[in-house]
Each structure stands twice: as C-alpha cells, then as structure tokens.
Amino acid sequence: MCIKSSVGLRGTNSKTDVKVIQAALNLYTSDSFLLESKLTIDGQIGQKTIQAITLFQKSSVQISKPDGKVDPKGKTLKTLKQGVTKGLSEDALTAIMAHGKSSTINKYFPLLQNNLSRYQINSPLRTAHFLAQVGHESLSFRYTEELASGANYEGNLALGNTQSGDGVRFKGRGLIQLTGRSNYSEYAEYSRIDLMKKGNEVLVALTPAYALDVSLWFWNKRRLNIKADKDDLRGVTYRVNGGYTGLQDRRDYLDRAKFFFMP
C-alpha cells in the first residue's frame, strides 16, 4: 500500500503517509475538486490538509458525511489514485522520497527529467523501480557516499583494488554506489570524467549530475530494465545489492512510486 496507516482527522498521520496524501491532493485533476492553493508537502497534518481531505470527500468521493480521514484500504484513497495526474513531478518525487529534504529533491528533479529516457527508463514501471532502488540506497537522496570508511575493501581483487589505499579511495559513491578501482575506471572511461586522478573520485558524490548518472549507468549495465518490466522487485534488488538487504523498505518506495506512476 502507498500509505501504511490513516491520514487526516484523528488519523495516525505518519510523516511519510501525510506527504503521499498531500501530493496526491495537489495532483488530483477534476472539475469538481480544486484546491484554492496547493498544499505544502511537509508531512505535517494541519487544518489545511484536513480541510482539503474533507472537501475532496464531499466533491469527488461524494461522501455525504465526510470524516476528513484517508484510510489505506478506503474509498477516498482509491478515488485519489484513479484521478492523480500520473508521471514525474516535483510533488510526486517529494512524496516518493519521503525521507529527503525538499531542497535536495528539487536538485534531482530536473536531472531525472532530462536523463531517465537516455537510459530507456521510459515507462511507468521502469521509473517506479529505478526510483525505489535509488530511494533506498541513498535514503531519499540524503547520502551519495558510503558512511563506512571503505577500509574493508582494501586488497579486494574482485573490485580491482590492487594498490594501497584503494579501499578508502574508491569507496561506494553515487545514488547507487560505485565501488572499487575497476568500476571507477570503467565508469570514468564511459563518462569521460577523469575519476582516476587522485582527488577526483569524490566528484561522484559531490556532483548531483554524476551521482545520478553513475546510477543510471549501473542500471543499464546490469540490464535492470528487463527485471523492472517483469515487476521483479527481488530480482532488481539482488542485482543492486547482491542480496535482499532492505527489501521491505525498497518495497515501500516502490508502492509510493507506483501510486504516482501506474494506472
């Protein structure tokens, strides 16, 4: 489910769920329902959000006595999903990346708009799966560099770490983390970014365009569109993670993404 618990008057009102509903109300298109001004997608349940839910229930769900609350399996949420404008938008991205900061999400929105199709991430299902993996791996664009030092990769020949200090130098970076001398070298050749010059390896983490592009490159290299087309979350996760770490969190991201992208 795109929300886990109730949102609105006397609801549970988890921050993530509230963001989904706020974005959905902003993106709902109908002659019978029109917000005077868009809701701020901040995850805070206030009078403006409750009033918007109540108005929506009256006008679009046609509930005679609206309760101002959206339940995960209720008619209000079902009606919202049917009328939400589908596709990539800042509101949808803010709700999907519910743990991120608006300022950071706003940086990635135009980059996603301009670059997804270059890697044939050009269908609702492919986009939803890509965002789900990126969302989990980076905690909603918060992290573009592995928190650990990378010392545990020292001498890892499978990653091409043949020189002293390679583990730390070529630690995981990017929204889907590029790791190891071999992978950095391969991506550097592909992108024509001189990442092998000492000190330049951090550009993958510091530059949003590179952090995204290396993740798109990884996605394409691992042929993950094929898995996404089959709606195979476990298969996508295994190719990204090498296991199934954080599978439920990835599923939560995917459920939110599907709400805004899928019919």
N, C-alpha and C positions, 0 to 999 in steps of 0.2 A: 504494500500500500504506500501511496505517496506521502501520507501522514500516518503517524502511529497512534495518535490519540486525538481527542476532541479539541477544537479551536473555537473560541468565542465566549459568550456569556456563560459563566460557571463551567468553562471547559478546563482541560488540563493545561493547555497553552504552552507546550514546549516551544522554545525559540525557533527550532528548525521547522516545526509544523506551522507555526504562525507565519513564517516567511513564505511558505508554499501558498497558503491561502491568500495572503496579501498580494502576492504576484499574480495569482490566478484571477482575483477580482479585478486587478488592473488590466489584465489581458482579455477579460471576457468581452465578447462583442455581441451586442443585441440592441435592438431598438427600444426594448422595454427596460433595459438596465444601463444606466450611465452614471458614473461617479462624477460628482462636481469637480473633484480634484483627485489625482492619483494618490494612493496610499504610499507612505514611505515603507520600504521593505526592510524593517529593522528587527522583526521578531518580537516586538513588544505589543501586547494586546491592550489596546486603549479604546476609548469610546468611538473614535472614528472608524476603527476596524470593525467593532461590533455593530455599529450603525450600518456599515457597508454590507455586512453579512445579512442583517435583518432586511435591508432594502432588497438585496438580491433574492432572499427567500420569498418576499412578497411579490416581486415583479417577475422573476424568471422561474422560480420553482413553484410559484403560486400556492404557497402555504398560507392559509387564512390566519393562522396564529403562529407567526414565526417565533422561534426560540433564540435566535441570534447565535446559533451554535452549529458548527460543521463537524459531523461525525465521520470516522474513516469509512464506514460502510453505508452512510446515509444518502438520501436522495439529493441533498444540497451539493455534496462533493461530486456525485455522478453528473449532475447538471452542469456544474462548473467545468468538469473535464470535457464534456461534449462541446462547450462553447468557447473554450480558451483558444486564442489565436496561437496556432502551433508554429514552432520554429525557434531559431536562436534569437533571443532578445536580451537586453540588459536585465529586465525584470526576471525572466526565466533563469538566466545564468546566476543571478543573485540568490534565487531560491534553491537552485540545484547545489550551488557551492555555499551551502547554508552556514558553514563554519568560517567563511572567509570575510575579509574586510571589503567594504564597497569600493574603496579607493583602489585596491589591488585588482578586484574583479573588473573594474572599469578599464584597467590597462590591458587585460587579456581579451576583453570582448571584441574590439576591432581586429586584434590579431587572429582570433578564431574565425571571425567573419571572412577575413582575407585569405586564410591559409588552409582551412579544412578541405576544401574542394581540390586543392593541389595534390592531396594525397588520397583522393577518391573517398573521403569521408563525406559522402554526398547524399546520404539517406537518413531518415529519422532514426532508424535502428543503429546504424553505424555511429552516428553522432552521439546518441544516448550512451552507447557502450564506451566510446572514447572518453566522454566526459566523466563517466562513472569511475574509470580507472585512474584518470588524471586527478579527479577529485580526491579519491582515497590516497593515492600516492603522495600528493602534495598537501593534504589536509586543506582542500579548497583554496589552492594557490598560495597557502601560507609559507610553505617550505620548498625551496628549489635546490637545497643542498642537504645531503645526509647529515644527521645530527652526530653520528659517531665519527671518530677521527679518521677512519679508513685504515688504521694500522693493521686491522685484522686481514686486510687484503695484501699485505706485504708478502712478496715472493709467490703470489698466486699466479702460476704459469698459465692457467686456463684463461685468465684475464689479460695475459701478456705483460704482467708486472715483473719485468726482468731486471730492473735497475733499482738500486737502493732508494727508498723514499717514494716509490711508485704508488704504494698503497694509499698514503695520505694525499699525494699529489693528484691522483686520479680516482678519488673517492666519488661516490654517487652524486651526480648533479643533473638538474633538469626536472621537469614536472614528472616524467617517468625517468628514473635516474640512470644516466650514462655512467658506467663504472669500468675502470681498468684501462691500462695503456692501449691495448688493442682496439677497444671500442672507441676511445677518444681519437685514435689515429684514423680509424675508418670513417668516423663522422667528420673529422677535420678535412679529409680528402674529398668527401662528398660535398660538404658545405663550403669548402674553400675558406674556412676560418682557421687561422694559424693557432690551433689549440695546443700544439706541441711545443711552442715557445714557452719556456718556463715563466709562469705567472699568468699566462693567457687561459689556462684551463678553468679558472674561476669565472670566465665570461659566460659559461653555460649556465651558471647560477645567477649571475648579476644582471644579465640582459634578458628581459622577458621574451623577446622575439626568439632568442636562442634556446631558452628554457622550453618554449613551446615547440620549436622546430625540431629539436633533438628528440622530443617525444613523438612527434609525427613521423619522423624518420624511423624510429624504433618500431612504431606501429606498422608502418609499411614494410619494413624489413622482416618482421615476424608474421606478415600476412594476416593481420588480425581482423581485417575487414571480412575475411571468409568466416571466421568464428562469430563475428558480430552479426553477420547475415543469418546465421543459424540461431541467433539469440542464446548463444552458449556462454553464459557468464563464467562457468567453471573453466571452460577451455580458454577463454580470454585471460582470465586471472592466472592460470597456470603458466601461460606464455609470458606474462608480465612479471610475475612474482617468483616463478619456479616452484610454486606450491599454492596453497589456498589461504595464506595469511590474510586476515581482514575480510574474508568473503562476505560476511553479513553486512559490513559497512559498505562494501562495494555494491551489494545488492540494494542497500538503501539509497545510495546515489543513483543507481540505475532506475529505481522506481520513481524517484523525483524527476529524473530526466525524461523518462517515458511519458509521464503526465503532461509535460510541456511539448513533447515532440510527436508522440504517437496518437493516432485516431482513438 
